[in-house]
Amino acid sequence: MKRTNSLRNKIWFYLTIFSIAILSFLWFFQIVFLSTYYEISKKSEINKIAKQIEKNYNADDFENIIDEITLKNNVCIEIVKNYLPNYSVNYYDRGCSGINSKLESLNIKKDFIDTNKTEKNYFIKNKNNTTKVFVKALKLDDGYYIFISSPLDPVSSTTHILASQLIYVTIIVLAVSFIIGYFISKRISKPIIKINETAKEMGKGNYDVVYQTGDTIREIEELASTLNNTKDELAKTDTLRRELMANVSHDLKTPLTMIKAYAEMVRDLTYDNKEKREANLNIIIDETDRLTLLVNDILELSKMQSHVAKLNYELFDLNELIKTIIKRFSYLEETKDYKFIYDYNKKITIKADKKKMEQVLYNLIANAINYVGEDKVVKVEIENNKDKYVVKIIDYGEIIKENDLKYIWDKYYKVDKQYKRGNTGLGLSIVKNILELHNYEYGVTSSDKGTIFYFDIKKK
């Protein structure tokens, strides 16, 4: 079944069917409708001659025109005048010596004259009853009538010759199309079959494969290029998935282990020592808060990526929000000599989801704190441009390599195994999704002048 439905067999089959259809069309119109088509064409030709005669009837060189028409078209043209009451005589005739049309008998002439019509068509047989003659009768002014006749040559012999010829043509065309169809189908299907075999390897989890076709067909080359890009993205996703599972497992395991350990310590050792018991219980609470925060981040990110999260727009002062968030980290200035620089004092009214923008600013500042330089300086800047505000969070820690910048927003992305920068957790990935929900442009640059995370807010 698979062999029958293969691409190669399908292409081969359809090319052969197409050839058969073309040949059938030729047989049908060259043999079946040849006679009918010939009569229709001859009738149309005589009608054109009749119009030409009517148009030039009063011309000075009318006789020359008639002679030219009869010679060129092999027709008989007779002009007769009516003699009352029931007879007519030839007034003029050309080209009739070779055409036995029975016009001598006056039957057609009399019939047409008696009908008093302006034109009429007749089909008659010659004396031997082997050839049909088409006659076009026209009534002119002043009692003159024109009879144009032309033999309809028998096409049976022609049809027989065509039929014999078409038999050979059919055999040759079918043979050629069968052979050409085979090679065309093989030529087209070969690179696709090769791509399919490579895809099977990738389906087994081998992301080291390379889609190569060696083909010049543009669509197939584009397909191979697209699949190579897809393979690279899947390989990266698979790596990130494994790292995500490892990091989430570690982040969940650590607080759970500590909660269990300190709970057992309270139960077995410090239950009767109030001071130690309180300290152990505080650690349990802190680790529970940490675990809750991690779970909430995972749920929040999942909601945003599944497009379930909705924005609650409201007007608020971005400047005040930034100051409020910086105050949350003021204990670091007092205890660890961190320095937060933010000196923008003008009111910035924007319309956005305040809670989510608070989450963005908090995560970006927390990220800068985690990777601050030896100077322990975290700087927040606002650029007030003509059509937008640009919010920047800057630290002067280790420079992020150019190749790593595009991955910095991915979940649990690691720049290297020893040093983790930026998205070691879910913070920057949440930031990315919130900014995209707001349709804000964002990015990151890193140089010896500092690492800058930024996003733009368009003015309304």
Buried (B, 14 or more C-beta within 10 A) or exposed (E): EEEEEBBBBEBBEEBBEEBBEEBEEBBEEBBEEBBEEBBEEBBEBBBEBBEBBEEBBEEEEBEEBBBEBBEEBEBBBBBBBBEEEEEBEBEBBBBBEEBBBBBEEBEBBBEBBEEEEEEBEBEBEBEEEEBBBBBBBBBBEEEBBBBBBBBBEEBEEBBEEBEEEBEEBBEEBBEEBEEBBBEBBEEBBBBBBBBEEBBEEBEEEEBEBEBEBEBEEEEBBEBBEEBBEEBEEBBBEEEBEEBBEEBBEEBBEBBEEBBEBBBEBBEEEBEEEEEBBEBBBEBBEBBBEBBEEBEEBBEBBEEBEEEEBEEEEEEBBBBEBBBEBBEEBEEBEEEEEBEBEBEBEEEBEBEBBBEBBBBBBBBBBBBBBBBBBEEBBBBBBBEEEEEBBBBBBBBBBEEBEEEBBEBBBBBBBBBEEEEBBBBBBBBBBBBBBBBEBBEBBBBBBBEEEBBBBBBBBEEE
